Amino acid sequence: MEDFKEVEGKMAEGQDIRMQDIVKSEILKEYKAYLAGRKSPNTVSAYIDTVSRFLDFIKDKEPTPELAKKFLVYLGLKGLTPRSLNRHLSALTNFFRFIGKPISIESYKFQKHLPTPLSEEEIERYIKATRNPFERALVLTLYTTGMRISELNSIKISDIDFKNGFIKVMGKGGKERVVVAPPETLEAIREYLDTRKDTSEFLFPRSRGVYWEKIKKIGERVGLKVYPHLLRHTFGTRWISEGGDVASLKEQLGHSSIATTSIYVHLVPKQIKEKMPKII
C-alpha cells in the first residue's frame, strides 16, 4: 500500500496518477493517524488493509452502509469465515465512525453445526416418496419456496396468486412478505385443493406439529431423516449453487439481515463461489 508521499513522487515524475488514487491515499493516511494510539500496531495494519480493499471495491463512490454490506457479501462469496468477516466488519464500523457516518450492521453468526443439505438425488427421491396430492403439495410448498413451517400455517387460499406465481406469507415478527412459487408447486396446490374435503380458508389448516410429523414420515419411507428446516436449508443452498444472488435469497427466506443469508455461500462448491461476485 503506497502512502501519499509515494503518490506525490509519482506525480513529480510525470506518471499517470488517477484522482481516485490520490484521494484514497489521503484518506488512508489520515485514518492511520487517527488509529495510532487507539489501536495496537497489528490492529492498525488490519484495519488499514480492510479499508484499502473497501475503497478499491467502491472505486469513486461515496462510502455508504449499503456499499459496506455489499463489500462484506463479496468477501463472504470469496470463502471468508464468519470470524474473518466479523474482523472486517469491525474495521468498517470503526472507519465509518472516523468519517462521521456511524453504521450498524449485524455481526455474522457462528454456525458450528450446520445441517448437511439434501443432495439433488435425495431431494428427488424424497419428493417421489409422496403418496397423494396433499403430501406432494405440502413438500413442494415448503421446499421450493424455502418458507418456514410456521409461515406455511399462515397461508390463506386467497394469499396464492396462481397467475403470477406468488404466495403471501406472514413471517417472523408479523412481517408480511411475498415468496416466489414455481409452476410445479402451484399445480400441486391446485390438485390438492381439488381433492381435499376441508373447507377452511387456510391452505394447511392443521397444527404445525401434524405437518412436521408428516414431513418426517415421508423421509422415513426412503431412508432419509428430513424435517421442515432441512428443506428450507436445502432450498437456500440450491439457490446459491445454481447462481442465485444472496440479496434475492434474503428476501425469499425473510431474513432480517444479509449476514444470516450469507452462510449459504459456505456450503457450495469453490468453483461456484468464484463466479458469484459477478452477479452482486
NORMO-V603133 format. One record per backbone hydrogen bond with DSSP energy under -1.0 kcal/mol. CO is the residue of the C=O (numbers start at 1). NH is the residue of the N-H. Records with the same first field share a line. If there is no record, write none. Layout:
BEGIN
CO = NH / NH
END
This chain:
BEGIN
3 = 7
4 = 8
5 = 9
6 = 10
7 = 11
8 = 12
9 = 13
10 = 15
11 = 14
18 = 22
19 = 23
20 = 24
21 = 25
22 = 26
23 = 27
24 = 28
25 = 29
26 = 30
27 = 31
28 = 32
29 = 33
30 = 34
31 = 35
32 = 36
35 = 38 / 39
40 = 44
41 = 45
42 = 46
43 = 47
44 = 48
45 = 49
46 = 50
47 = 51
48 = 52
49 = 53
50 = 54
51 = 55
52 = 56
53 = 57
54 = 58
55 = 59
58 = 61
64 = 68
65 = 69
66 = 70
67 = 71
68 = 72
69 = 73
70 = 74
71 = 75
72 = 76
73 = 77
75 = 80
76 = 79
81 = 85
82 = 86
83 = 87
84 = 88
85 = 89
86 = 90
87 = 91
88 = 92
89 = 93
90 = 94
91 = 95
92 = 96
93 = 97
94 = 98
95 = 99
96 = 101
97 = 100
119 = 123
120 = 124
121 = 125
122 = 126
123 = 127
124 = 128
127 = 130
132 = 136
133 = 137
134 = 138
135 = 139
136 = 140
137 = 141
138 = 142
139 = 143
140 = 144
142 = 146
148 = 152
149 = 153
152 = 155
155 = 203
156 = 159
157 = 160
159 = 168
160 = 162
161 = 165 / 166
165 = 181
166 = 161
167 = 179
169 = 177
171 = 174
172 = 175
175 = 171
177 = 169
179 = 167
182 = 186
183 = 187
184 = 188
185 = 189
186 = 190
187 = 191
188 = 192
189 = 193
190 = 194
192 = 196
201 = 157
207 = 211
208 = 212
209 = 213
210 = 214
211 = 215
212 = 216
213 = 217
214 = 218
215 = 219
216 = 220
217 = 221
219 = 222 / 224
220 = 223
227 = 230 / 231
228 = 232
229 = 233
230 = 234
231 = 235
232 = 236
233 = 237
234 = 238
235 = 239
236 = 240
237 = 241
238 = 242
239 = 244
240 = 243
245 = 249
246 = 250
247 = 251
248 = 252
249 = 253
250 = 254 / 255
257 = 261
258 = 262
260 = 263
261 = 264
262 = 265
263 = 266
264 = 267
269 = 273
270 = 274
272 = 275 / 276
275 = 278
276 = 279
277 = 280
END
